[in-house]
C-alpha cells in the first residue's frame, strides 16, 4: 500500500465517520469509517518505515580519466579524389 492509497483511505474513513449521518441496518457507517482510518494510518506508517529503511539511491557517474593515453590516430590513404566545380 502506498502513501496515496493510505491517505485516500484516511480521507474516505473520515468522511464516513464524521460526515455521513445516514442510518443503515446491520452496518454502522461510523465504525466502518473509523476502521478505514485505522487501516490507512497503519498503511501510512508501514509505508513510511519501508521507504525510510531503504538506502538512498546512488547513481553511478562515469568519468573518463583525462590522463589516460589516447590511441594514436590511424592513417588513411586517399584512393581517389574527385573535385567538383560547379
PDB file with SEQRES, HELIX, SHEET and CRYST1 records, atoms N, CA, C and O in Angstrom:
SEQRES   1 A   86  UNK UNK UNK UNK UNK UNK UNK UNK UNK UNK UNK UNK UNK          
SEQRES   2 A   86  UNK UNK UNK UNK UNK UNK UNK UNK UNK UNK UNK UNK UNK          
SEQRES   3 A   86  UNK UNK UNK UNK UNK UNK UNK UNK UNK UNK UNK UNK UNK          
SEQRES   4 A   86  UNK UNK UNK UNK UNK UNK UNK UNK UNK UNK UNK UNK UNK          
SEQRES   5 A   86  UNK UNK UNK UNK UNK UNK UNK UNK UNK UNK UNK UNK UNK          
SEQRES   6 A   86  UNK UNK UNK UNK UNK UNK UNK UNK UNK UNK UNK UNK UNK          
SEQRES   7 A   86  UNK UNK UNK UNK UNK UNK UNK UNK                              
HELIX    1 AA1 UNK A    3  UNK A   14  1                                  12    
HELIX    2 AA2 UNK A   15  UNK A   19  3                                   5    
HELIX    3 AA3 UNK A   29  UNK A   53  1                                  25    
CRYST1    1.000    1.000    1.000  90.00  90.00  90.00 P 1           1          
ATOM      1  N   UNK A   1       0.862  -1.165   0.000  1.00  0.00           N  
ATOM      2  CA  UNK A   1       0.000   0.000   0.000  1.00  0.00           C  
ATOM      3  C   UNK A   1       0.908   1.228   0.000  1.00  0.00           C  
ATOM      4  O   UNK A   1       1.844   1.325   0.794  1.00  0.00           O  
ATOM      5  N   UNK A   2       0.623   2.135  -0.879  1.00  0.00           N  
ATOM      6  CA  UNK A   2       1.450   3.332  -0.984  1.00  0.00           C  
ATOM      7  C   UNK A   2       0.909   4.480  -0.156  1.00  0.00           C  
ATOM      8  O   UNK A   2      -0.113   4.362   0.519  1.00  0.00           O  
ATOM      9  N   UNK A   3       1.612   5.577  -0.226  1.00  0.00           N  
ATOM     10  CA  UNK A   3       1.222   6.752   0.543  1.00  0.00           C  
ATOM     11  C   UNK A   3      -0.112   7.294   0.043  1.00  0.00           C  
ATOM     12  O   UNK A   3      -0.955   7.696   0.845  1.00  0.00           O  
ATOM     13  N   UNK A   4      -0.308   7.308  -1.251  1.00  0.00           N  
ATOM     14  CA  UNK A   4      -1.549   7.835  -1.815  1.00  0.00           C  
ATOM     15  C   UNK A   4      -2.768   7.030  -1.404  1.00  0.00           C  
ATOM     16  O   UNK A   4      -3.804   7.601  -1.061  1.00  0.00           O  
ATOM     17  N   UNK A   5      -2.654   5.706  -1.434  1.00  0.00           N  
ATOM     18  CA  UNK A   5      -3.769   4.842  -1.036  1.00  0.00           C  
ATOM     19  C   UNK A   5      -4.059   5.018   0.448  1.00  0.00           C  
ATOM     20  O   UNK A   5      -5.222   5.051   0.851  1.00  0.00           O  
ATOM     21  N   UNK A   6      -3.031   5.130   1.252  1.00  0.00           N  
ATOM     22  CA  UNK A   6      -3.225   5.313   2.694  1.00  0.00           C  
ATOM     23  C   UNK A   6      -3.951   6.626   2.987  1.00  0.00           C  
ATOM     24  O   UNK A   6      -4.880   6.660   3.794  1.00  0.00           O  
ATOM     25  N   UNK A   7      -3.534   7.680   2.342  1.00  0.00           N  
ATOM     26  CA  UNK A   7      -4.188   8.975   2.563  1.00  0.00           C  
ATOM     27  C   UNK A   7      -5.630   8.933   2.055  1.00  0.00           C  
ATOM     28  O   UNK A   7      -6.522   9.522   2.665  1.00  0.00           O  
ATOM     29  N   UNK A   8      -5.854   8.242   0.946  1.00  0.00           N  
ATOM     30  CA  UNK A   8      -7.211   8.099   0.426  1.00  0.00           C  
ATOM     31  C   UNK A   8      -8.104   7.348   1.424  1.00  0.00           C  
ATOM     32  O   UNK A   8      -9.243   7.755   1.653  1.00  0.00           O  
ATOM     33  N   UNK A   9      -7.604   6.264   2.014  1.00  0.00           N  
ATOM     34  CA  UNK A   9      -8.382   5.510   2.991  1.00  0.00           C  
ATOM     35  C   UNK A   9      -8.679   6.350   4.233  1.00  0.00           C  
ATOM     36  O   UNK A   9      -9.779   6.280   4.783  1.00  0.00           O  
ATOM     37  N   UNK A  10      -7.713   7.135   4.669  1.00  0.00           N  
ATOM     38  CA  UNK A  10      -7.943   8.004   5.822  1.00  0.00           C  
ATOM     39  C   UNK A  10      -9.016   9.037   5.491  1.00  0.00           C  
ATOM     40  O   UNK A  10      -9.881   9.316   6.321  1.00  0.00           O  
ATOM     41  N   UNK A  11      -8.968   9.602   4.297  1.00  0.00           N  
ATOM     42  CA  UNK A  11      -9.953  10.620   3.909  1.00  0.00           C  
ATOM     43  C   UNK A  11     -11.354  10.021   3.789  1.00  0.00           C  
ATOM     44  O   UNK A  11     -12.324  10.595   4.283  1.00  0.00           O  
ATOM     45  N   UNK A  12     -11.454   8.872   3.136  1.00  0.00           N  
ATOM     46  CA  UNK A  12     -12.768   8.230   2.999  1.00  0.00           C  
ATOM     47  C   UNK A  12     -13.303   7.822   4.369  1.00  0.00           C  
ATOM     48  O   UNK A  12     -14.492   7.975   4.647  1.00  0.00           O  
ATOM     49  N   UNK A  13     -12.428   7.309   5.214  1.00  0.00           N  
ATOM     50  CA  UNK A  13     -12.854   6.932   6.561  1.00  0.00           C  
ATOM     51  C   UNK A  13     -13.327   8.122   7.365  1.00  0.00           C  
ATOM     52  O   UNK A  13     -14.299   8.019   8.115  1.00  0.00           O  
ATOM     53  N   UNK A  14     -12.651   9.256   7.219  1.00  0.00           N  
ATOM     54  CA  UNK A  14     -13.065  10.462   7.944  1.00  0.00           C  
ATOM     55  C   UNK A  14     -14.416  10.957   7.449  1.00  0.00           C  
ATOM     56  O   UNK A  14     -15.246  11.405   8.240  1.00  0.00           O  
ATOM     57  N   UNK A  15     -14.635  10.877   6.151  1.00  0.00           N  
ATOM     58  CA  UNK A  15     -15.933  11.288   5.607  1.00  0.00           C  
ATOM     59  C   UNK A  15     -17.030  10.368   6.136  1.00  0.00           C  
ATOM     60  O   UNK A  15     -18.094  10.837   6.539  1.00  0.00           O  
ATOM     61  N   UNK A  16     -16.776   9.065   6.136  1.00  0.00           N  
ATOM     62  CA  UNK A  16     -17.784   8.127   6.629  1.00  0.00           C  
ATOM     63  C   UNK A  16     -18.016   8.282   8.129  1.00  0.00           C  
ATOM     64  O   UNK A  16     -19.153   8.195   8.592  1.00  0.00           O  
ATOM     65  N   UNK A  17     -16.960   8.509   8.882  1.00  0.00           N  
ATOM     66  CA  UNK A  17     -17.098   8.585  10.335  1.00  0.00           C  
ATOM     67  C   UNK A  17     -17.730   9.887  10.791  1.00  0.00           C  
ATOM     68  O   UNK A  17     -18.551   9.889  11.708  1.00  0.00           O  
ATOM     69  N   UNK A  18     -17.359  10.991  10.164  1.00  0.00           N  
ATOM     70  CA  UNK A  18     -17.789  12.295  10.676  1.00  0.00           C  
ATOM     71  C   UNK A  18     -18.780  13.024   9.769  1.00  0.00           C  
ATOM     72  O   UNK A  18     -19.452  13.950  10.223  1.00  0.00           O  
ATOM     73  N   UNK A  19     -18.884  12.632   8.510  1.00  0.00           N  
ATOM     74  CA  UNK A  19     -19.706  13.394   7.583  1.00  0.00           C  
ATOM     75  C   UNK A  19     -21.025  12.760   7.208  1.00  0.00           C  
ATOM     76  O   UNK A  19     -21.958  13.461   6.817  1.00  0.00           O  
ATOM     77  N   UNK A  20     -21.120  11.447   7.318  1.00  0.00           N  
ATOM     78  CA  UNK A  20     -22.337  10.758   6.900  1.00  0.00           C  
ATOM     79  C   UNK A  20     -23.220  10.558   8.123  1.00  0.00           C  
ATOM     80  O   UNK A  20     -22.774  10.056   9.154  1.00  0.00           O  
ATOM     81  N   UNK A  21     -24.484  10.960   7.989  1.00  0.00           N  
ATOM     82  CA  UNK A  21     -25.419  10.818   9.112  1.00  0.00           C  
ATOM     83  C   UNK A  21     -26.516   9.810   8.814  1.00  0.00           C  
ATOM     84  O   UNK A  21     -27.472   9.699   9.581  1.00  0.00           O  
ATOM     85  N   UNK A  22     -26.399   9.078   7.723  1.00  0.00           N  
ATOM     86  CA  UNK A  22     -27.428   8.100   7.361  1.00  0.00           C  
ATOM     87  C   UNK A  22     -27.358   6.896   8.286  1.00  0.00           C  
ATOM     88  O   UNK A  22     -26.281   6.509   8.739  1.00  0.00           O  
ATOM     89  N   UNK A  23     -28.510   6.313   8.558  1.00  0.00           N  
ATOM     90  CA  UNK A  23     -28.579   5.105   9.376  1.00  0.00           C  
ATOM     91  C   UNK A  23     -28.851   3.913   8.473  1.00  0.00           C  
ATOM     92  O   UNK A  23     -29.748   3.957   7.631  1.00  0.00           O  
ATOM     93  N   UNK A  24     -28.092   2.869   8.644  1.00  0.00           N  
ATOM     94  CA  UNK A  24     -28.308   1.647   7.882  1.00  0.00           C  
ATOM     95  C   UNK A  24     -28.529   0.499   8.843  1.00  0.00           C  
ATOM     96  O   UNK A  24     -28.072   0.545   9.984  1.00  0.00           O  
ATOM     97  N   UNK A  25     -29.224  -0.529   8.393  1.00  0.00           N  
ATOM     98  CA  UNK A  25     -29.462  -1.681   9.240  1.00  0.00           C  
ATOM     99  C   UNK A  25     -28.313  -2.667   9.104  1.00  0.00           C  
ATOM    100  O   UNK A  25     -27.937  -3.031   7.989  1.00  0.00           O  
ATOM    101  N   UNK A  26     -27.764  -3.092  10.203  1.00  0.00           N  
ATOM    102  CA  UNK A  26     -26.724  -4.112  10.203  1.00  0.00           C  
ATOM    103  C   UNK A  26     -25.315  -3.581  10.095  1.00  0.00           C  
ATOM    104  O   UNK A  26     -24.378  -4.281  10.479  1.00  0.00           O  
ATOM    105  N   UNK A  27     -25.118  -2.368   9.586  1.00  0.00           N  
ATOM    106  CA  UNK A  27     -23.774  -1.815   9.428  1.00  0.00           C  
ATOM    107  C   UNK A  27     -23.752  -0.407  10.002  1.00  0.00           C  
ATOM    108  O   UNK A  27     -24.572   0.437   9.641  1.00  0.00           O  
ATOM    109  N   UNK A  28     -22.808  -0.166  10.895  1.00  0.00           N  
ATOM    110  CA  UNK A  28     -22.645   1.181  11.437  1.00  0.00           C  
ATOM    111  C   UNK A  28     -21.602   1.905  10.583  1.00  0.00           C  
ATOM    112  O   UNK A  28     -20.423   1.549  10.590  1.00  0.00           O  
ATOM    113  N   UNK A  29     -22.046   2.906   9.862  1.00  0.00           N  
ATOM    114  CA  UNK A  29     -21.166   3.610   8.919  1.00  0.00           C  
ATOM    115  C   UNK A  29     -20.036   4.322   9.654  1.00  0.00           C  
ATOM    116  O   UNK A  29     -18.926   4.412   9.129  1.00  0.00           O  
ATOM    117  N   UNK A  30     -20.292   4.821  10.836  1.00  0.00           N  
ATOM    118  CA  UNK A  30     -19.247   5.476  11.620  1.00  0.00           C  
ATOM    119  C   UNK A  30     -18.130   4.521  11.988  1.00  0.00           C  
ATOM    120  O   UNK A  30     -16.954   4.884  11.957  1.00  0.00           O  
ATOM    121  N   UNK A  31     -18.505   3.282  12.342  1.00  0.00           N  
ATOM    122  CA  UNK A  31     -17.489   2.271  12.680  1.00  0.00           C  
ATOM    123  C   UNK A  31     -16.681   1.891  11.447  1.00  0.00           C  
ATOM    124  O   UNK A  31     -15.467   1.709  11.530  1.00  0.00           O  
ATOM    125  N   UNK A  32     -17.345   1.773  10.317  1.00  0.00           N  
ATOM    126  CA  UNK A  32     -16.626   1.476   9.068  1.00  0.00           C  
ATOM    127  C   UNK A  32     -15.630   2.589   8.768  1.00  0.00           C  
ATOM    128  O   UNK A  32     -14.507   2.313   8.346  1.00  0.00           O  
ATOM    129  N   UNK A  33     -16.018   3.822   8.977  1.00  0.00           N  
ATOM    130  CA  UNK A  33     -15.118   4.945   8.753  1.00  0.00           C  
ATOM    131  C   UNK A  33     -13.913   4.913   9.661  1.00  0.00           C  
ATOM    132  O   UNK A  33     -12.793   5.176   9.224  1.00  0.00           O  
ATOM    133  N   UNK A  34     -14.137   4.588  10.942  1.00  0.00           N  
ATOM    134  CA  UNK A  34     -13.009   4.518  11.884  1.00  0.00           C  
ATOM    135  C   UNK A  34     -12.076   3.375  11.510  1.00  0.00           C  
ATOM    136  O   UNK A  34     -10.857   3.517  11.606  1.00  0.00           O  
ATOM    137  N   UNK A  35     -12.633   2.242  11.085  1.00  0.00           N  
ATOM    138  CA  UNK A  35     -11.798   1.114  10.651  1.00  0.00           C  
ATOM    139  C   UNK A  35     -10.974   1.507   9.423  1.00  0.00           C  
ATOM    140  O   UNK A  35      -9.789   1.185   9.349  1.00  0.00           O  
ATOM    141  N   UNK A  36     -11.585   2.194   8.467  1.00  0.00           N  
ATOM    142  CA  UNK A  36     -10.834   2.632   7.277  1.00  0.00           C  
ATOM    143  C   UNK A  36      -9.727   3.615   7.651  1.00  0.00           C  
ATOM    144  O   UNK A  36      -8.631   3.553   7.095  1.00  0.00           O  
ATOM    145  N   UNK A  37     -10.003   4.511   8.582  1.00  0.00           N  
ATOM    146  CA  UNK A  37      -8.954   5.455   9.017  1.00  0.00           C  
ATOM    147  C   UNK A  37      -7.814   4.706   9.700  1.00  0.00           C  
ATOM    148  O   UNK A  37      -6.647   5.047   9.501  1.00  0.00           O  
ATOM    149  N   UNK A  38      -8.133   3.697  10.496  1.00  0.00           N  
ATOM    150  CA  UNK A  38      -7.093   2.913  11.170  1.00  0.00           C  
ATOM    151  C   UNK A  38      -6.246   2.151  10.155  1.00  0.00           C  
ATOM    152  O   UNK A  38      -5.020   2.118  10.264  1.00  0.00           O  
ATOM    153  N   UNK A  39      -6.899   1.541   9.171  1.00  0.00           N  
ATOM    154  CA  UNK A  39      -6.163   0.805   8.135  1.00  0.00           C  
ATOM    155  C   UNK A  39      -5.268   1.770   7.345  1.00  0.00           C  
ATOM    156  O   UNK A  39      -4.123   1.439   7.038  1.00  0.00           O  
ATOM    157  N   UNK A  40      -5.781   2.947   7.019  1.00  0.00           N  
ATOM    158  CA  UNK A  40      -4.982   3.940   6.304  1.00  0.00           C  
ATOM    159  C   UNK A  40      -3.792   4.413   7.122  1.00  0.00           C  
ATOM    160  O   UNK A  40      -2.703   4.612   6.584  1.00  0.00           O  
ATOM    161  N   UNK A  41      -4.000   4.594   8.436  1.00  0.00           N  
ATOM    162  CA  UNK A  41      -2.899   5.040   9.301  1.00  0.00           C  
ATOM    163  C   UNK A  41      -1.828   3.961   9.414  1.00  0.00           C  
ATOM    164  O   UNK A  41      -0.635   4.262   9.376  1.00  0.00           O  
ATOM    165  N   UNK A  42      -2.251   2.704   9.555  1.00  0.00           N  
ATOM    166  CA  UNK A  42      -1.276   1.610   9.624  1.00  0.00           C  
ATOM    167  C   UNK A  42      -0.528   1.483   8.298  1.00  0.00           C  
ATOM    168  O   UNK A  42       0.685   1.270   8.289  1.00  0.00           O  
ATOM    169  N   UNK A  43      -1.242   1.612   7.181  1.00  0.00           N  
ATOM    170  CA  UNK A  43      -0.585   1.562   5.876  1.00  0.00           C  
ATOM    171  C   UNK A  43       0.389   2.708   5.673  1.00  0.00           C  
ATOM    172  O   UNK A  43       1.459   2.521   5.095  1.00  0.00           O  
ATOM    173  N   UNK A  44       0.022   3.902   6.149  1.00  0.00           N  
ATOM    174  CA  UNK A  44       0.918   5.052   6.033  1.00  0.00           C  
ATOM    175  C   UNK A  44       2.168   4.858   6.885  1.00  0.00           C  
ATOM    176  O   UNK A  44       3.276   5.173   6.450  1.00  0.00           O  
ATOM    177  N   UNK A  45       1.989   4.339   8.099  1.00  0.00           N  
ATOM    178  CA  UNK A  45       3.135   4.075   8.975  1.00  0.00           C  
ATOM    179  C   UNK A  45       4.038   3.007   8.370  1.00  0.00           C  
ATOM    180  O   UNK A  45       5.261   3.151   8.364  1.00  0.00           O  
ATOM    181  N   UNK A  46       3.438   1.944   7.864  1.00  0.00           N  
ATOM    182  CA  UNK A  46       4.219   0.865   7.255  1.00  0.00           C  
ATOM    183  C   UNK A  46       4.984   1.363   6.032  1.00  0.00           C  
ATOM    184  O   UNK A  46       6.158   1.036   5.855  1.00  0.00           O  
ATOM    185  N   UNK A  47       4.324   2.147   5.197  1.00  0.00           N  
ATOM    186  CA  UNK A  47       4.980   2.681   4.006  1.00  0.00           C  
ATOM    187  C   UNK A  47       6.133   3.605   4.375  1.00  0.00           C  
ATOM    188  O   UNK A  47       7.190   3.572   3.745  1.00  0.00           O  
ATOM    189  N   UNK A  48       5.926   4.432   5.401  1.00  0.00           N  
ATOM    190  CA  UNK A  48       6.990   5.342   5.832  1.00  0.00           C  
ATOM    191  C   UNK A  48       8.177   4.559   6.386  1.00  0.00           C  
ATOM    192  O   UNK A  48       9.328   4.927   6.152  1.00  0.00           O  
ATOM    193  N   UNK A  49       7.904   3.486   7.115  1.00  0.00           N  
ATOM    194  CA  UNK A  49       9.002   2.680   7.648  1.00  0.00           C  
ATOM    195  C   UNK A  49       9.755   1.958   6.552  1.00  0.00           C  
ATOM    196  O   UNK A  49      10.983   1.879   6.586  1.00  0.00           O  
ATOM    197  N   UNK A  50       9.033   1.433   5.585  1.00  0.00           N  
ATOM    198  CA  UNK A  50       9.688   0.703   4.496  1.00  0.00           C  
ATOM    199  C   UNK A  50      10.493   1.658   3.622  1.00  0.00           C  
ATOM    200  O   UNK A  50      11.631   1.357   3.263  1.00  0.00           O  
ATOM    201  N   UNK A  51       9.913   2.804   3.279  1.00  0.00           N  
ATOM    202  CA  UNK A  51      10.640   3.760   2.439  1.00  0.00           C  
ATOM    203  C   UNK A  51      11.780   4.418   3.192  1.00  0.00           C  
ATOM    204  O   UNK A  51      12.797   4.768   2.592  1.00  0.00           O  
ATOM    205  N   UNK A  52      11.626   4.591   4.496  1.00  0.00           N  
ATOM    206  CA  UNK A  52      12.690   5.205   5.291  1.00  0.00           C  
ATOM    207  C   UNK A  52      13.852   4.270   5.518  1.00  0.00           C  
ATOM    208  O   UNK A  52      14.976   4.723   5.733  1.00  0.00           O  
ATOM    209  N   UNK A  53      13.601   2.958   5.475  1.00  0.00           N  
ATOM    210  CA  UNK A  53      14.660   1.986   5.729  1.00  0.00           C  
ATOM    211  C   UNK A  53      15.541   1.763   4.511  1.00  0.00           C  
ATOM    212  O   UNK A  53      16.632   1.204   4.621  1.00  0.00           O  
ATOM    213  N   UNK A  54      15.074   2.193   3.368  1.00  0.00           N  
ATOM    214  CA  UNK A  54      15.858   1.995   2.154  1.00  0.00           C  
ATOM    215  C   UNK A  54      17.085   2.879   2.143  1.00  0.00           C  
ATOM    216  O   UNK A  54      17.080   3.987   2.678  1.00  0.00           O  
ATOM    217  N   UNK A  55      18.128   2.375   1.529  1.00  0.00           N  
ATOM    218  CA  UNK A  55      19.325   3.198   1.365  1.00  0.00           C  
ATOM    219  C   UNK A  55      19.031   4.279   0.338  1.00  0.00           C  
ATOM    220  O   UNK A  55      18.214   4.078  -0.560  1.00  0.00           O  
ATOM    221  N   UNK A  56      19.679   5.404   0.462  1.00  0.00           N  
ATOM    222  CA  UNK A  56      19.468   6.436  -0.550  1.00  0.00           C  
ATOM    223  C   UNK A  56      19.933   5.934  -1.917  1.00  0.00           C  
ATOM    224  O   UNK A  56      20.876   5.150  -2.027  1.00  0.00           O  
ATOM    225  N   UNK A  57      19.261   6.398  -2.922  1.00  0.00           N  
ATOM    226  CA  UNK A  57      19.585   5.973  -4.283  1.00  0.00           C  
ATOM    227  C   UNK A  57      20.932   6.574  -4.675  1.00  0.00           C  
ATOM    228  O   UNK A  57      21.142   7.784  -4.590  1.00  0.00           O  
ATOM    229  N   UNK A  58      21.812   5.720  -5.094  1.00  0.00           N  
ATOM    230  CA  UNK A  58      23.138   6.190  -5.520  1.00  0.00           C  
ATOM    231  C   UNK A  58      23.249   5.989  -7.013  1.00  0.00           C  
ATOM    232  O   UNK A  58      23.014   4.897  -7.529  1.00  0.00           O  
ATOM    233  N   UNK A  59      23.598   7.020  -7.675  1.00  0.00           N  
ATOM    234  CA  UNK A  59      23.738   6.943  -9.123  1.00  0.00           C  
ATOM    235  C   UNK A  59      25.212   6.846  -9.472  1.00  0.00           C  
ATOM    236  O   UNK A  59      26.050   7.562  -8.923  1.00  0.00           O  
ATOM    237  N   UNK A  60      25.502   5.961 -10.376  1.00  0.00           N  
ATOM    238  CA  UNK A  60      26.885   5.827 -10.826  1.00  0.00           C  
ATOM    239  C   UNK A  60      27.176   6.902 -11.846  1.00  0.00           C  
ATOM    240  O   UNK A  60      26.388   7.150 -12.759  1.00  0.00           O  
ATOM    241  N   UNK A  61      28.290   7.517 -11.681  1.00  0.00           N  
ATOM    242  CA  UNK A  61      28.706   8.548 -12.612  1.00  0.00           C  
ATOM    243  C   UNK A  61      30.012   8.114 -13.240  1.00  0.00           C  
ATOM    244  O   UNK A  61      31.013   7.916 -12.551  1.00  0.00           O  
ATOM    245  N   UNK A  62      29.995   7.969 -14.525  1.00  0.00           N  
ATOM    246  CA  UNK A  62      31.192   7.530 -15.244  1.00  0.00           C  
ATOM    247  C   UNK A  62      31.958   8.760 -15.685  1.00  0.00           C  
ATOM    248  O   UNK A  62      31.443   9.607 -16.415  1.00  0.00           O  
ATOM    249  N   UNK A  63      33.184   8.842 -15.235  1.00  0.00           N  
ATOM    250  CA  UNK A  63      34.043   9.962 -15.591  1.00  0.00           C  
ATOM    251  C   UNK A  63      35.272   9.392 -16.283  1.00  0.00           C  
ATOM    252  O   UNK A  63      35.940   8.497 -15.766  1.00  0.00           O  
ATOM    253  N   UNK A  64      35.550   9.926 -17.450  1.00  0.00           N  
ATOM    254  CA  UNK A  64      36.734   9.456 -18.172  1.00  0.00           C  
ATOM    255  C   UNK A  64      37.974  10.083 -17.560  1.00  0.00           C  
ATOM    256  O   UNK A  64      37.987  11.257 -17.189  1.00  0.00           O  
ATOM    257  N   UNK A  65      38.993   9.284 -17.468  1.00  0.00           N  
ATOM    258  CA  UNK A  65      40.255   9.748 -16.901  1.00  0.00           C  
ATOM    259  C   UNK A  65      40.944  10.647 -17.918  1.00  0.00           C  
ATOM    260  O   UNK A  65      41.269  10.192 -19.015  1.00  0.00           O  
ATOM    261  N   UNK A  66      41.176  11.921 -17.577  1.00  0.00           N  
ATOM    262  CA  UNK A  66      41.799  12.812 -18.564  1.00  0.00           C  
ATOM    263  C   UNK A  66      43.260  12.468 -18.819  1.00  0.00           C  
ATOM    264  O   UNK A  66      43.830  12.917 -19.813  1.00  0.00           O  
ATOM    265  N   UNK A  67      43.873  11.687 -17.950  1.00  0.00           N  
ATOM    266  CA  UNK A  67      45.283  11.361 -18.106  1.00  0.00           C  
ATOM    267  C   UNK A  67      45.496  10.017 -18.787  1.00  0.00           C  
ATOM    268  O   UNK A  67      46.629   9.573 -18.972  1.00  0.00           O  
ATOM    269  N   UNK A  68      44.387   9.374 -19.157  1.00  0.00           N  
ATOM    270  CA  UNK A  68      44.510   8.095 -19.836  1.00  0.00           C  
ATOM    271  C   UNK A  68      44.997   8.338 -21.258  1.00  0.00           C  
ATOM    272  O   UNK A  68      44.461   9.200 -21.955  1.00  0.00           O  
ATOM    273  N   UNK A  69      45.995   7.599 -21.692  1.00  0.00           N  
ATOM    274  CA  UNK A  69      46.524   7.840 -23.045  1.00  0.00           C  
ATOM    275  C   UNK A  69      45.482   7.504 -24.108  1.00  0.00           C  
ATOM    276  O   UNK A  69      44.720   6.545 -23.985  1.00  0.00           O  
ATOM    277  N   UNK A  70      45.476   8.310 -25.130  1.00  0.00           N  
ATOM    278  CA  UNK A  70      44.542   8.132 -26.233  1.00  0.00           C  
ATOM    279  C   UNK A  70      45.237   7.326 -27.313  1.00  0.00           C  
ATOM    280  O   UNK A  70      46.428   7.507 -27.569  1.00  0.00           O  
ATOM    281  N   UNK A  71      44.497   6.444 -27.939  1.00  0.00           N  
ATOM    282  CA  UNK A  71      45.071   5.632 -29.012  1.00  0.00           C  
ATOM    283  C   UNK A  71      45.480   6.551 -30.165  1.00  0.00           C  
ATOM    284  O   UNK A  71      44.764   7.497 -30.492  1.00  0.00           O  
ATOM    285  N   UNK A  72      46.623   6.273 -30.773  1.00  0.00           N  
ATOM    286  CA  UNK A  72      47.068   7.137 -31.877  1.00  0.00           C  
ATOM    287  C   UNK A  72      46.119   7.036 -33.061  1.00  0.00           C  
ATOM    288  O   UNK A  72      45.503   6.000 -33.311  1.00  0.00           O  
ATOM    289  N   UNK A  73      46.026   8.125 -33.766  1.00  0.00           N  
ATOM    290  CA  UNK A  73      45.156   8.165 -34.941  1.00  0.00           C  
ATOM    291  C   UNK A  73      45.737   7.288 -36.039  1.00  0.00           C  
ATOM    292  O   UNK A  73      46.952   7.244 -36.236  1.00  0.00           O  
ATOM    293  N   UNK A  74      44.888   6.614 -36.728  1.00  0.00           N  
ATOM    294  CA  UNK A  74      45.361   5.769 -37.826  1.00  0.00           C  
ATOM    295  C   UNK A  74      45.401   6.598 -39.105  1.00  0.00           C  
ATOM    296  O   UNK A  74      44.599   7.514 -39.290  1.00  0.00           O  
ATOM    297  N   UNK A  75      46.325   6.272 -39.967  1.00  0.00           N  
ATOM    298  CA  UNK A  75      46.454   6.986 -41.225  1.00  0.00           C  
ATOM    299  C   UNK A  75      45.556   6.337 -42.254  1.00  0.00           C  
ATOM    300  O   UNK A  75      45.448   5.114 -42.341  1.00  0.00           O  
ATOM    301  N   UNK A  76      44.920   7.185 -43.024  1.00  0.00           N  
ATOM    302  CA  UNK A  76      44.089   6.687 -44.106  1.00  0.00           C  
ATOM    303  C   UNK A  76      44.675   7.156 -45.429  1.00  0.00           C  
ATOM    304  O   UNK A  76      45.145   8.286 -45.557  1.00  0.00           O  
ATOM    305  N   UNK A  77      44.637   6.285 -46.381  1.00  0.00           N  
ATOM    306  CA  UNK A  77      45.157   6.623 -47.690  1.00  0.00           C  
ATOM    307  C   UNK A  77      43.995   6.988 -48.594  1.00  0.00           C  
ATOM    308  O   UNK A  77      42.996   6.272 -48.655  1.00  0.00           O  
ATOM    309  N   UNK A  78      44.126   8.087 -49.284  1.00  0.00           N  
ATOM    310  CA  UNK A  78      43.090   8.518 -50.206  1.00  0.00           C  
ATOM    311  C   UNK A  78      43.303   7.783 -51.512  1.00  0.00           C  
ATOM    312  O   UNK A  78      44.356   7.909 -52.136  1.00  0.00           O  
ATOM    313  N   UNK A  79      42.329   7.032 -51.918  1.00  0.00           N  
ATOM    314  CA  UNK A  79      42.456   6.240 -53.127  1.00  0.00           C  
ATOM    315  C   UNK A  79      42.094   7.066 -54.348  1.00  0.00           C  
ATOM    316  O   UNK A  79      42.792   7.026 -55.361  1.00  0.00           O  
ATOM    317  N   UNK A  80      41.028   7.796 -54.255  1.00  0.00           N  
ATOM    318  CA  UNK A  80      40.589   8.571 -55.392  1.00  0.00           C  
ATOM    319  C   UNK A  80      40.043   9.885 -54.868  1.00  0.00           C  
ATOM    320  O   UNK A  80      39.279   9.918 -53.904  1.00  0.00           O  
ATOM    321  N   UNK A  81      40.434  10.934 -55.500  1.00  0.00           N  
ATOM    322  CA  UNK A  81      39.954  12.237 -55.070  1.00  0.00           C  
ATOM    323  C   UNK A  81      39.220  12.865 -56.237  1.00  0.00           C  
ATOM    324  O   UNK A  81      39.759  12.977 -57.338  1.00  0.00           O  
ATOM    325  N   UNK A  82      38.005  13.268 -55.991  1.00  0.00           N  
ATOM    326  CA  UNK A  82      37.222  13.889 -57.022  1.00  0.00           C  
ATOM    327  C   UNK A  82      36.960  15.322 -56.633  1.00  0.00           C  
ATOM    328  O   UNK A  82      36.705  15.651 -55.475  1.00  0.00           O  
ATOM    329  N   UNK A  83      37.033  16.148 -57.633  1.00  0.00           N  
ATOM    330  CA  UNK A  83      36.777  17.539 -57.379  1.00  0.00           C  
ATOM    331  C   UNK A  83      35.668  17.990 -58.309  1.00  0.00           C  
ATOM    332  O   UNK A  83      35.732  17.821 -59.527  1.00  0.00           O  
ATOM    333  N   UNK A  84      34.653  18.568 -57.694  1.00  0.00           N  
ATOM    334  CA  UNK A  84      33.508  19.007 -58.480  1.00  0.00           C  
ATOM    335  C   UNK A  84      33.473  20.528 -58.484  1.00  0.00           C  
ATOM    336  O   UNK A  84      33.341  21.169 -57.442  1.00  0.00           O  
ATOM    337  N   UNK A  85      33.593  21.085 -59.681  1.00  0.00           N  
ATOM    338  CA  UNK A  85      33.475  22.528 -59.822  1.00  0.00           C  
ATOM    339  C   UNK A  85      32.158  22.831 -60.504  1.00  0.00           C  
ATOM    340  O   UNK A  85      31.927  22.431 -61.645  1.00  0.00           O  
ATOM    341  N   UNK A  86      31.332  23.513 -59.823  1.00  0.00           N  
ATOM    342  CA  UNK A  86      30.029  23.867 -60.381  1.00  0.00           C  
ATOM    343  C   UNK A  86      29.987  25.300 -60.779  1.00  0.00           C  
ATOM    344  O   UNK A  86      28.963  25.774 -61.271  1.00  0.00           O  
TER     345      UNK A  86                                                      
END                                                                             
